[in-house]
Amino acid sequence: MVYLHAIDENYMAHHEIHTAIRQHLNTLYEKPFSLMDLGCGDANFTSKSLKPTLIKTYTGIDESAEALQLAQKNLDQAGIKSRLIQGDHTTFCSLIGDEKFRVIIIGFSLYLLPREEKIRFFKDCRKHLRKKGRVLVYDVVRRHHEERDDYLKRYYEHAAENWPTLNSTALRQLAEHINMSDHPESLESLTDIARQAGFKHAELLYVDASGFHQLIEFVQ
Ligand SMILES: C[S@@+](CC[C@H](N)C(=O)[O-])C[C@H]1O[C@@H](n2cnc3c(N)ncnc32)[C@H](O)[C@@H]1O
């Protein structure tokens, strides 16, 4: 699968993004806090980047049972107390009752949602955030005012030029995936969406050299 290969080769800056998450959360919090990871996948990076003693509970939601099995293993190995839920993260409110979290993370999953659903997503996050809570989004990001088609062309060209271990079949699969699934926002439009949902502050915490892969924090 192209995504797993891109992770192995660090093409999407997972290492740097998770280093930034670790440093940021370790600086902010001294006491253990609860965290929810939406579209957590196998939690391979989050399990390694979070300090186990700082995590009260890690709640991970993903639609893939296979990914959650791996996530359980990774989190257990890291000594992080976890609760994993198989389900659709676009309706995560129905999966977690009235529970609130200090931190909500969504990594390389928000880009899948159309704009209207992103607004709903941020509104739902506000309902489930504790006071002074924050949402950390790491995702693919397009340029300000860039048309989706131009973004798709640019992303494909970036991968074709800079991801040397992808053969032509993998590149074709990447093209199919992004054409079908990618609805990335620009930093400006994401900030605007979050503001509409009631988030007052947005801060760019990391952006890689390509500009495509960013970590952004939203605070109420
Ligand atoms: C690109 S992976 C990202 C995984 C992980 N967050 C990371 O940073 O590597 C996207 C993950 O989101 C999950 N996913 C996509 N849409 C989902 C949905 N609507 N509900 C729950 N999980 C979803 C997929 O199963 C996959 O594990």
The ligand as a Tripos MOL2 file, in Angstrom:
@<TRIPOS>MOLECULE
LIG
   27    29     1     0     0
SMALL
NO_CHARGES

@<TRIPOS>ATOM
      1 C1         -4.0040    7.9650    6.0920 C.3       1 LIG1
      2 S1         -4.3800    6.9900    7.4770 S.3       1 LIG1
      3 C2         -3.7380    7.9300    8.8300 C.3       1 LIG1
      4 C3         -3.4080    7.0840   10.0100 C.3       1 LIG1
      5 C4         -2.7080    7.7980   11.1600 C.3       1 LIG1
      6 N1         -3.5340    8.8500   11.7290 N.3       1 LIG1
      7 C5         -1.3860    8.3740   10.7120 C.2       1 LIG1
      8 O1         -1.1040    9.5360   10.9640 O.co2     1 LIG1
      9 O2         -0.5890    7.6550   10.1070 O.co2     1 LIG1
     10 C6         -6.0890    7.2990    7.6050 C.3       1 LIG1
     11 C7         -6.7410    6.4230    8.6810 C.3       1 LIG1
     12 O3         -8.0560    6.8990    8.8770 O.3       1 LIG1
     13 C8         -8.9550    5.8030    8.8430 C.3       1 LIG1
     14 N2        -10.2280    6.3550    8.3700 N.ar      1 LIG1
     15 C9        -10.4900    6.9760    7.2000 C.ar      1 LIG1
     16 N3        -11.7630    7.4100    7.1570 N.ar      1 LIG1
     17 C10       -12.3080    7.0600    8.3540 C.ar      1 LIG1
     18 C11       -13.5830    7.2340    8.9370 C.ar      1 LIG1
     19 N4        -14.5690    7.8800    8.2880 N.pl3     1 LIG1
     20 N5        -13.8000    6.7700   10.1760 N.ar      1 LIG1
     21 C12       -12.8150    6.1220   10.8580 C.ar      1 LIG1
     22 N6        -11.5800    5.9100   10.3610 N.ar      1 LIG1
     23 C13       -11.3290    6.3860    9.1300 C.ar      1 LIG1
     24 C14        -8.3350    4.7600    7.9620 C.3       1 LIG1
     25 O4         -8.7750    3.4560    8.2940 O.3       1 LIG1
     26 C15        -6.8530    4.9620    8.2700 C.3       1 LIG1
     27 O5         -6.4190    4.1410    9.3440 O.3       1 LIG1
@<TRIPOS>BOND
     1     1     2 1
     2     2     3 1
     3     2    10 1
     4     3     4 1
     5     4     5 1
     6     5     6 1
     7     5     7 1
     8     7     8 2
     9     7     9 1
    10    10    11 1
    11    11    12 1
    12    11    26 1
    13    12    13 1
    14    13    14 1
    15    13    24 1
    16    14    15 ar
    17    14    23 ar
    18    15    16 ar
    19    16    17 ar
    20    17    18 ar
    21    17    23 ar
    22    18    19 1
    23    18    20 ar
    24    20    21 ar
    25    21    22 ar
    26    22    23 ar
    27    24    25 1
    28    24    26 1
    29    26    27 1
@<TRIPOS>SUBSTRUCTURE
     1 LIG1         1 GROUP 0 **** ****
